[in-house]
Amino acid sequence: MKARSTAAALALLLVTSGCSAGSSASVSPGPDTLSVGYTAEPANFDFTRSDGVAIPQALLYNVYEGLVKLDPQGRIVPLLAKSWTISPDRKTYDFQLQQGVKFSNGAPFTAADVQFSLMRVKTDWTISLKSAMDVVDHVEVVAPDHARVVLSKPSNGWLFSLTSRLGAMFSPTGVADLANHPVGTGPYEVASRRRGDSIVLRENPQYWGRKPAYRTVVLKYFADPTALNNALLSNGIDVISNLTSADSIPQFQGDDRFTVQQGTTNSEVTLAFNGRRAPLNDVRVRRALTYAIDRKAVLDLVFSGRGTLIGSMVPPTDPWYEDLSKVYSYDPAKAKQLLTEAGVHDLKLRLRIPNLPYAVSAAQVVQSQLADVGVTATIEPLDFPAVWLKQVFTDHDYDLSIIQHVEARDISTFGKPKYYWGYDNKHVQQLLAAADSGTPQEQVSDMKEVARQLNTDAAADWLFLFPNVVVAKKKVTGLARNQVSESFDLTAVRPA
């Protein structure tokens, strides 16, 4: 998630190595330095215990690496594993590892670290996504450069999950203080952090692969989108990682100093219903609220019509995508009828949202449209990530929320009754399990049925899919057009 997201997700969450967390590093601008602007700052650097996307956005692929990663087209490609084979029963994976790899603290990377890292997800991680590793039965160290992972059953989603933070490799000597001192094998290490302002990444001198084009990368955080835009216009930063306001696009398109590129994301901007609470546990009420919302009007206001109406928790880049956006066409009369049938009158709901631009703008439209059908929604902005994650995501203290869920293939969260949706459908849970263990063809068929069932149940209202709009100085190239992973991948970015 961020608030992409988030996200879940949840869409949705930074690091010191050699400097104290509150210190400010002195970074001189120059050809070897890149500065990237973001809107959601991580609360800490430990993505094993903190949900949301802000931490892996900064660290995954840049500081931490996994056996595999996603390329810009969403394909699984080698990283720390130079190759792998899968047994005929689809339960045993043999990974041949890159040699000569070291962690940033000097410890060598071997198959024993693969065993340590993957089993540690099961024993030490606490975030909601960790369940994707439950299918791992055990990990064998066949040789220093050969790790064997044995699953308890076939899983179509397991290798894909390794491209996320779940696949990050750790050293037993580098996990003592993950919240402040990340230790990975990536091209960068964290040099310093200034809370509320920036994180500085510096080139890892022990990196095993191709050296990054920029020796220093400054990740700058802005709570206000206008300040973020002004920072690029005034040469304070070189890149805006994802433009949060479409109204700003013309000023950059009309300036020959910059390039503006738009692609797609996994980021479903979702109106969440707390299905544990009456009357939201009544499908008629959830459907009524869904009919009451004009999603095109939300998209037009929040992002000037840029983005995609989807109607499900499935982006077009997933193989089981179907356009379900027209199932609940905007129909206030139908919304009022359903509320009457459910015996609900003068409904008052708390709309608790992250204090991020897209959520605030969307909430204002949702509030107005719900008022048109007699529902009062009180908007309560919460500091993101810390307060929103604690009160809404963890404590489930909300009626409605709006959040950008950014994790890939996070439709599986609807199979978890304890997740903050409060959605519990045994048929959906069975379909998700069958999709994961069946053939690839069965996976597509079952996942389509899951998406349709979620839509039928109005398990949430998927307002739109966020576009990926990156703005950069023309001297910066190699930025991915599509945001398909949790990482803002710096490894291919270089000067023109």
C-alpha positions in Angstrom: 0.0 0.0 0.0 1.1 3.4 -0.4 -0.1 5.8 0.5 0.8 3.5 -3.2 0.0 2.1 -0.6 0.0 0.8 0.1 -0.9 -1.9 0.7 -1.7 -3.8 1.1 -1.6 -0.9 0.0 -1.2 -0.9 1.1 0.1 0.7 -1.3 1.3 1.8 1.2 5.4 2.6 3.8 14.5 4.4 5.8 18.0 3.8 7.2 21.1 4.6 8.8 24.5 3.0 8.2 27.3 4.8 9.8 25.3 8.0 10.8 22.7 8.5 13.5 19.1 8.5 12.4 18.6 12.2 13.0 21.8 13.4 11.4 22.0 15.3 8.2 24.5 14.2 5.6 26.4 16.8 3.6 25.7 16.0 0.0 27.1 18.2 -2.7 25.2 18.3 -6.0 27.2 17.1 -9.0 27.2 14.6 -11.9 27.6 11.7 -9.5 24.6 12.7 -7.4 20.9 12.1 -8.1 18.1 13.5 -6.0 14.6 11.9 -6.1 11.5 13.4 -4.6 8.8 11.3 -2.8 5.6 12.0 -0.9 5.4 9.1 1.7 8.3 8.8 4.1 9.0 5.5 5.8 8.6 5.4 9.6 11.7 3.2 9.8 13.8 0.8 7.7 12.4 -2.5 8.8 10.0 -3.9 6.2 9.8 -7.2 8.0 7.7 -5.6 10.7 6.3 -2.5 9.1 3.5 -2.7 6.5 3.2 -0.3 3.6 5.3 0.4 0.6 7.5 3.3 1.6 10.3 1.2 3.0 10.7 -1.3 0.1 10.2 1.6 -2.3 13.4 3.1 -1.0 15.4 -0.1 -0.2 14.3 -3.0 -2.4 16.6 -3.7 -5.3 18.7 -0.7 -4.2 19.9 -1.8 -0.8 18.4 -5.3 -0.5 18.4 -7.8 -3.3 16.5 -11.1 -3.7 17.1 -14.3 -5.7 14.9 -12.8 -8.5 13.3 -9.5 -9.4 10.7 -8.0 -11.7 11.9 -6.3 -14.8 10.0 -3.2 -16.1 7.7 -5.4 -18.1 6.7 -7.4 -15.0 8.7 -10.5 -15.9 10.6 -12.6 -13.3 14.4 -12.3 -14.1 17.5 -13.5 -12.3 19.3 -11.4 -9.6 21.2 -13.2 -6.8 20.2 -16.5 -8.4 21.8 -16.7 -11.8 19.5 -19.6 -12.8 16.9 -22.0 -11.3 15.1 -25.2 -12.1 11.7 -26.5 -11.0 10.9 -30.1 -10.4 8.2 -31.9 -12.4 5.9 -31.9 -9.3 6.5 -28.1 -9.0 7.5 -28.4 -5.4 11.3 -28.2 -5.5 13.3 -25.2 -6.7 17.0 -25.4 -7.2 18.8 -22.0 -7.3 22.3 -21.6 -8.6 23.7 -18.5 -6.9 25.9 -15.7 -8.1 29.5 -16.1 -6.7 31.6 -13.5 -5.1 28.6 -11.6 -3.6 29.1 -9.8 -0.2 26.8 -8.0 2.1 27.6 -4.4 2.8 29.0 -5.4 6.2 31.5 -7.6 4.4 29.9 -11.0 5.1 29.8 -13.4 2.1 26.5 -14.3 0.6 25.9 -18.1 0.3 23.1 -20.6 0.2 23.1 -20.6 4.0 21.9 -17.0 3.8 19.1 -18.1 1.5 18.0 -20.7 4.1 18.3 -18.1 6.9 16.4 -15.4 5.0 13.4 -17.5 3.7 12.9 -19.4 7.0 13.1 -16.1 8.9 10.0 -14.8 7.1 8.1 -17.7 8.7 9.5 -17.2 12.2 10.4 -13.5 12.7 8.4 -11.4 10.2 5.2 -9.9 11.4 3.8 -8.0 8.4 0.6 -9.2 6.7 2.3 -10.3 3.5 4.4 -12.9 5.2 1.8 -15.6 4.7 3.0 -16.0 1.1 6.0 -17.9 2.6 3.9 -20.4 4.5 4.1 -22.8 1.6 7.8 -23.3 2.1 8.5 -26.6 3.9 12.2 -26.3 4.2 15.4 -24.9 2.5 18.5 -27.0 1.9 22.1 -25.9 1.6 23.2 -28.2 -1.2 26.5 -26.2 -1.7 27.6 -22.7 -1.0 26.3 -21.6 -4.4 23.3 -24.0 -4.6 20.1 -23.5 -2.5 17.2 -25.9 -2.7 13.7 -24.7 -1.6 11.1 -27.4 -1.0 7.4 -26.4 -0.9 4.7 -28.3 0.9 2.5 -28.1 -2.2 2.8 -26.5 -5.7 2.4 -22.7 -5.7 2.0 -20.5 -8.7 2.5 -17.4 -6.7 5.5 -18.4 -4.6 8.3 -17.5 -7.1 6.5 -14.2 -7.9 6.4 -13.4 -4.2 10.2 -13.7 -4.1 10.4 -10.6 -6.3 8.9 -8.6 -3.5 10.4 -7.7 -0.1 9.6 -11.3 1.0 12.5 -12.4 -1.1 15.1 -10.0 0.3 18.3 -11.7 1.4 19.7 -11.0 4.9 22.9 -12.0 6.7 22.6 -13.4 10.2 25.2 -10.7 11.1 23.1 -7.9 9.7 19.7 -8.2 11.4 20.3 -6.8 14.8 18.8 -3.4 14.1 16.9 -3.5 10.9 14.8 -0.4 11.7 18.0 1.7 11.7 20.8 -0.3 10.0 19.8 -2.2 6.9 22.5 -4.6 5.6 22.0 -5.9 2.0 23.9 -7.0 -1.1 22.6 -4.2 -3.3 24.4 -1.5 -5.2 23.7 1.1 -2.5 23.9 1.3 1.3 22.3 3.8 3.6 24.7 6.5 4.5 22.4 8.7 6.6 18.9 9.7 7.4 17.3 13.0 8.4 13.8 12.4 9.7 11.1 14.4 7.9 13.6 15.4 5.2 15.8 12.8 3.4 17.6 9.5 3.2 21.1 9.4 1.6 22.2 6.2 -0.3 25.8 5.8 -1.2 27.4 3.4 -3.6 28.3 0.1 -2.0 32.0 -0.3 -2.7 31.7 -4.1 -2.4 28.8 -4.5 -4.9 29.2 -7.7 -6.9 27.4 -6.5 -10.1 27.3 -3.5 -12.4 28.2 -0.4 -10.5 25.4 2.2 -10.3 25.7 5.3 -12.5 25.2 7.6 -9.6 27.5 7.2 -6.6 25.1 9.1 -4.3 21.3 9.2 -4.3 19.3 11.5 -2.1 15.7 10.5 -1.4 13.9 13.7 -0.5 10.4 13.6 1.2 7.7 16.3 0.8 4.4 16.3 2.7 3.1 18.9 0.4 2.8 18.2 -3.4 3.3 21.9 -4.3 6.6 21.9 -2.4 7.6 18.7 -4.3 6.8 20.3 -7.6 8.6 23.5 -6.7 11.7 21.5 -5.7 12.1 20.1 -9.2 11.3 23.5 -10.8 13.9 25.2 -8.7 16.6 22.5 -9.2 16.3 21.2 -5.7 15.7 17.7 -7.0 16.2 15.9 -10.3 13.2 13.5 -10.4 9.7 13.3 -9.0 9.1 9.6 -8.4 5.4 9.8 -9.0 3.5 13.0 -9.6 0.6 13.1 -7.2 -1.4 15.9 -8.9 -2.3 15.9 -12.6 -2.9 19.6 -12.5 0.9 19.9 -12.3 1.6 18.0 -15.5 1.2 21.0 -18.0 3.8 23.1 -16.2 6.4 20.4 -16.7 5.3 19.4 -20.2 5.6 23.1 -21.2 9.2 23.3 -19.9 11.9 21.9 -22.1 14.1 21.2 -19.1 11.9 18.2 -18.2 10.5 14.9 -19.6 7.2 13.6 -18.5 6.4 9.9 -18.9 3.2 8.1 -18.0 2.8 4.4 -17.5 0.7 2.1 -15.4 1.0 0.7 -11.9 -0.4 -2.0 -9.5 -1.9 0.8 -7.4 -5.6 0.4 -6.9 -7.0 3.4 -5.2 -9.7 1.7 -3.1 -12.6 2.8 -1.0 -12.4 0.3 1.8 -15.5 -0.9 3.7 -15.1 -2.3 7.2 -17.0 -5.5 6.7 -16.8 -6.3 10.4 -19.1 -3.4 11.4 -22.9 -3.1 11.0 -24.4 -2.0 8.7 -21.4 -2.5 6.4 -21.6 -6.2 7.0 -24.8 -6.1 4.9 -24.0 -6.6 1.2 -26.9 -4.4 0.3 -25.4 -1.4 2.1 -22.0 -2.0 0.5 -23.6 -2.2 -2.9 -25.6 1.0 -2.2 -22.4 2.9 -1.3 -20.8 1.6 -4.5 -23.7 2.7 -6.7 -23.6 6.1 -5.0 -20.0 6.8 -6.2 -19.3 8.2 -9.6 -15.8 6.8 -10.1 -15.1 8.7 -13.3 -15.9 11.9 -11.4 -13.4 10.8 -8.7 -10.7 10.1 -11.3 -11.4 13.4 -13.2 -11.0 15.4 -10.0 -8.1 13.5 -8.5 -6.0 13.0 -11.6 -7.7 14.8 -14.5 -9.0 11.6 -15.9 -5.5 10.0 -16.1 -5.5 6.5 -14.8 -7.8 3.5 -15.4 -11.2 2.5 -14.1 -11.0 -1.2 -13.1 -13.8 -2.4 -10.9 -11.7 -5.0 -9.1 -8.4 -5.6 -7.3 -6.8 -6.6 -10.6 -4.7 -4.2 -12.8 -4.5 -4.8 -16.6 -0.9 -6.1 -16.2 -2.2 -9.3 -14.5 -3.1 -12.2 -16.7 -6.6 -12.6 -15.1 -7.7 -9.0 -15.6 -11.2 -8.2 -16.8 -12.8 -4.8 -17.0 -15.5 -4.9 -14.2 -15.7 -1.1 -13.9 -19.2 -0.9 -15.4 -20.9 -3.6 -13.1 -21.9 -0.8 -10.7 -22.7 2.1 -12.9 -23.3 5.4 -11.0 -26.9 5.2 -9.9 -28.0 7.2 -6.8 -31.6 6.1 -7.1 -30.5 2.4 -6.9 -28.3 3.3 -3.9 -31.2 4.9 -2.1 -33.4 1.9 -2.9 -30.9 -0.6 -1.5 -30.4 1.4 1.7 -34.2 1.4 2.2 -34.3 -2.4 1.6 -31.6 -2.8 4.2 -33.6 -0.6 6.7 -30.8 1.9 6.9 -31.6 5.6 7.4 -29.5 8.6 8.3 -26.4 6.5 8.1 -23.3 8.2 9.6 -19.8 6.9 8.8 -16.3 7.9 9.6 -14.1 8.2 6.5 -10.6 7.9 7.9 -7.9 8.5 5.3 -4.2 9.0 5.0 -3.2 12.7 4.8 -2.0 12.3 1.3 -3.2 14.5 -1.7 -5.0 11.8 -3.7 -6.8 10.5 -0.7 -7.9 13.9 0.5 -9.2 14.9 -3.0 -11.0 11.6 -3.5 -12.6 11.7 0.0 -14.1 15.1 -0.8 -15.9 13.7 -3.9 -17.0 10.5 -2.0 -18.3 12.6 0.9 -20.4 14.8 -1.5 -21.8 11.9 -3.5 -22.7 9.9 -0.3 -24.5 12.9 1.0 -26.7 12.9 -2.1 -28.1 9.5 -1.1 -28.5 10.5 2.6 -25.2 9.1 4.0 -23.1 11.4 6.1 -19.4 10.7 5.8 -17.1 12.6 8.2 -13.6 12.9 6.8 -10.8 12.3 9.3 -7.3 12.7 7.8 -4.6 10.7 9.7 -0.8 11.1 9.5 0.6 8.5 7.1 2.1 6.1 7.5 2.3 5.7 11.3 -1.2 6.8 12.5 -3.2 5.4 9.6 -1.4 2.1 9.7 -1.9 1.8 13.5 -5.5 2.9 13.7 -7.0 1.8 10.4 -4.8 -1.0 9.1 -3.9 -2.7 12.4 -6.7 -1.8 14.9 -9.5 -1.8 12.2 -10.9 1.4 13.8 -12.7 2.9 10.8 -15.9 2.6 8.8 -14.6 3.8 5.4 -11.1 4.6 4.2 -9.4 5.5 0.9 -5.9 4.1 0.3 -3.6 3.3 -2.6 -2.8 -0.4 -2.5 0.4 -0.9 -4.4 1.6 -4.4 -3.7 1.5 -6.7 -6.8 -1.3 -9.3 -6.9 -2.7 -8.2 -3.5 -6.1 -9.5 -4.4 -5.1 -12.4 -2.2 -5.6 -10.1 0.9 -9.4 -10.7 0.5 -8.7 -14.3 1.4 -7.6 -13.3 4.9 -10.5 -12.7 7.2 -8.3 -10.9 9.8 -7.1 -8.4 7.2 -8.4 -4.9 7.6 -11.2 -5.3 5.0 -13.1 -7.5 7.4 -14.2 -9.7 4.4 -14.8 -13.4 5.1 -15.9 -15.5 2.2 -15.1 -19.2 2.3 -15.7 -19.6 -1.4 -13.2 -16.9 -2.2 -10.6 -18.5 0.2 -11.1 -21.8 -1.6 -10.7 -20.3 -5.0 -7.5 -18.5 -4.0 -6.0 -21.7 -2.7 -7.0 -23.6 -5.8 -5.6 -20.9 -8.1 -2.3 -21.1 -6.3 -1.9 -24.9 -6.5 -3.5 -25.6 -9.9 -2.2 -25.4 -13.4 -1.4 -21.9 -14.8 -4.6 -22.2 -16.9 -6.6 -23.0 -13.8 -5.0 -20.1 -12.0 -6.2 -17.6 -14.5 -9.8 -19.1 -14.5 -10.0 -19.2 -10.7 -8.6 -15.7 -10.2 -11.1 -14.3 -12.7 -13.8 -15.9 -10.6 -12.3 -14.4 -7.4 -12.4 -10.9 -8.9 -16.0 -11.4 -10.1 -17.1 -12.6 -6.6 -15.4 -9.6 -4.9 -17.2 -7.3 -7.3 -20.5 -9.1 -6.7 -20.1 -8.8 -2.9 -18.9 -5.1 -3.2 -16.1 -6.2 -0.9 -14.6 -2.7 -1.6 -15.1 0.0 -4.2 -12.1 0.2 -6.5 -12.1 3.9 -7.4 -9.4 3.8 -10.1 -5.9 2.5 -10.9 -3.3 5.1 -10.3 -1.1 6.0 -13.3 2.7 6.2 -13.0 3.7 9.7 -13.9 7.4 10.4 -13.5 8.9 13.8 -14.2 12.6 14.2 -14.5 15.3 16.5 -15.8 16.2 15.6 -19.3 19.7 14.7 -18.2 18.3 11.7 -16.3 17.5 8.5 -18.3 16.6 4.9 -17.5 13.6 5.5 -15.4 11.0 2.7 -15.7 7.7 3.8 -17.4 5.6 1.3 -15.4 5.7 0.8 -11.6 5.2 -3.0 -11.4 7.1 -3.8 -8.2 7.3 -2.3 -4.7 10.7 -0.8 -5.5 11.6 2.5 -7.1 14.4 0.8 -8.9 17.5 3.0 -9.2 19.7 0.4 -10.8 19.1 1.4 -14.4 18.9 5.2 -13.9 21.8 7.0 -15.4 22.8 10.4 -16.9 21.9 11.1 -20.5 
